[in-house]
């Protein structure tokens, strides 16, 4: 048994990943030191690498995955996006007890019912932040509609030398701890005194885009820092497929490849009608497959953090060592009135340049904009210290490209661009609808659904009848974007596509102060996790359990 599998590593954990496949796959969870771009930390690793191995499966075939825990603490693996019996979903306290130190848990997954790009990660503690994650591909049983000469995985994530519990403690003490992009009087477009008083009254900053930033994170591509020079080789004239996976703990990325356009062909493992774009935002836990036809000697793949505090970098290279210029980081993003839940209004400091200061926030009637008016909230939303803002006029923001991408001057993907390649399998209209509010208190770093932080003992699950068809509206009462993930199911985005071609996803970004709506058929019996996929938001309480009754009607 190698040293890393015994829980001790005498050398650095490897960067990058191997591939494992077959009907029986063995995975070993260990720990040890890791060095990234000259910075050292302690990490969790599966089969000795970060990310862990690419698990490659085939549609229609069963697989047995044996996960051995060589840590001194419990662990788990959740197969993100896979349809499987709930007892193998891998969420401790919900679908199984977890994997104790020294134990091996056997995931018996029957014949796979899907193909596409997915990933896996720990659902124990905060291990995901420390390296416990990896890519997963299910190859189709028949012909793949995506034609490509090269097929690569691009897994985006982060490295920090800080222990994840240290990060959590710092966020609880001061949620702005990692924000190094605060506005000042020396900015090109400084906020007015009235603007500053307004933001202070909300106990927020207009630069509060990401909780954890490039001040501690090194952004990674397949476990490699930008300086490592990760390459994807191609020959001129070839079609290159990139399976982009956001396996980060807390980061949204804006991905572009200067000098070539990208065709989006898959979202969250589901094939979509091809969409040609220049850039797209990928939230934590989302996946997008793209096809590019590079023409130059080299093209830089830029995955810029949403707050523009850093980037992950790789290169499409026609020969080893070929390089293209790496663009500088763009100017930091500032929140707008729209992000505060004031509908289509867009008058914050971010737009002062474009508007020539015609309407600075200080000249607006902020007194009429009561960010804490709870009168419009449904009665099942708990009003208390965990809720410090209410979206005054939440509008559907499915057409938003993502924070900072509305004025970039080229085509950016939005959810409204997506349509399923094949017709959906449930033509029914929803039989009922429900509304769930995403709530929080930034100053106290409290996060919740409907004002209630998750409590495994006291909380009642959200219950659904078997095969029930439901329309769910998510309303974001906070000023941060949340990637919301439902385990065990795919839902259809209500994005303007015809009902039979609404795109299916397992994770949806709900923009600040706005809403997102999806239709879902609850046809997977059991207990399933439903949560924000920003790791520290989930850990702080934005989590719930969904229970789907069995076909016989018993929960």
C-alpha positions, 0 to 999 in steps of 0.5 A: 500500500502506498504511503498516501493511502495510509494517511501519510505522504512523504512527498507532495501530493501529485497535481493532475489526475489519472483515469480509472474505469471498469466494472469495479473501481477502487478509490482510496482517500488519504492526506498529506502535504501539497505544494502549488506555485510555491505555496504549501498546505495540507490536503486530502487526496484520492488515489494520491492526486488533486484532483482525484482520478477521472472516473470513466463509466459507460451508459447502460453498464453497472459499476461497483465503486469501493471507497477506502477511508485512510483518514483519521476522520469520516469521509464520503463521495457524492456522485454529482449529477448521477441518477442512482438509488438514494442510499448510494448518493453519498451524503452523510446524515441524509442517505448513508452514515458516511465512511468511518476511518479504516472502513471501505464503503461499496457503492453499487450503482446499477446500469447507468441511465445517462451519459455526459460530463459530471464530477464527484466530491466529498460531502463530509465536513469541508474536505472538498475545499482541501482537494477531495474531488475529481471528474467523472465521464459517462460515455454514451452507449450509442453514437455521441452527437458531439463530434470531436477529434480531441476530448479533454477535461478542464476541471477548475478549482482552487488551492489555499494553504489555509485549513477550510475550518480556518476560512470558515472561522474568518468568514464568521468573524468578518465576512469581508476578510478576503475582500482586497478590492474595496472601493476608495477615494482614489478609484477612477469612479469613486462612490459618492458620500451618499453611496457610501452611507447607503452601502454602510446602511445595508452593511454590505460593500459594492465589491462583495462579489465573492466571499473567498478570493484570490487573496488566498486562492490560487486558481487551478486548471486540472490541479495546476496553477497558471505558472505550471503551463497546462497544455491541450495539444491539437492539430490545425483543422481539428475539433477539440472538445473541452469538458469544463467542470467547476469543481471549486468550493466557492468560485464562479469563473468566466471562461473565454478563449481569445481568438476563437469562438466556443460552441456550447454543446452540453450543460450539466451532462445534458446535450443542448442545441449548439450555441456559439459564444465568446464567453460564459460564466460557470457557477460552482458545481456546473459543467459545460461541454464546448467545442472549439476549432483553434486556428492559430499556433496557440490560444490561451484558455482564460478562466477568470474568477467572477470578482476578477481577483485571479484566474486559472490558465491553460493553453490550446497548443499546436505543439508543446511549448507554444504560447499565446498572450495571457490577457490581464485581469479586467477591472473589478465588478461592482454590484448594481441596484438590480443586484439589490432586487430593484428590478431592471434598475441599474444605477450603481457605481459600476455604471457611472462610467457608462452613464457619465455620472448622470445618475449617481446613487446619491441622487436616488431616493434610497429611503423609498427602497426598504431592503428589509420590508418583510411584508411581501414575504410568504408566511413560511419565511422565518423573519429573524436574525438570519434574514437581513435583506428582502428583494424589493422587486425580484425579477426573472434573471434567467437572461443575465450573463452573470455579474460583470458580463453585461457590458463586455462587448461580445456574446456571452451565454445566458440560460435563455440561450439553452434548449434541450437537443432531444425532447424531454421525457415528461410532457405534463404541466406542473400540478402545483407550484412552490416558492423558496427564498434564498436568505442570509445575513452577510454581516453574521455570515448566516445562510438559509432557505426561507430564513431557517438555517438547516437543523438535521434534528429539528427540520422537516424535509420538503416532501413530494409525492412520487412522480409529482410534477412541480414548478419551483420558483427560487427567489434570491433575497441576498446580494450574492449569486447562489448555485443551487443543486438538487441531488438525484434529479434533473430539473428543466429551466423555465427559460422561454424554450418550448416546454418539451425542450426546456434545458435540463440541469442539476444546478442553477445559478440564482442571480442576486435580488432575482429569481429563477424557475424550474419544472421538475418531475420527482421520480427518484424515491428517497431522501435527497440533499438540496443546497447552495453549492458554495461550500461555506454557504451550505456549511452555514445553513443553506441546505435542506432535505427533499423526500420523495415518496416511494411508488407505493406511497410510503415515504 
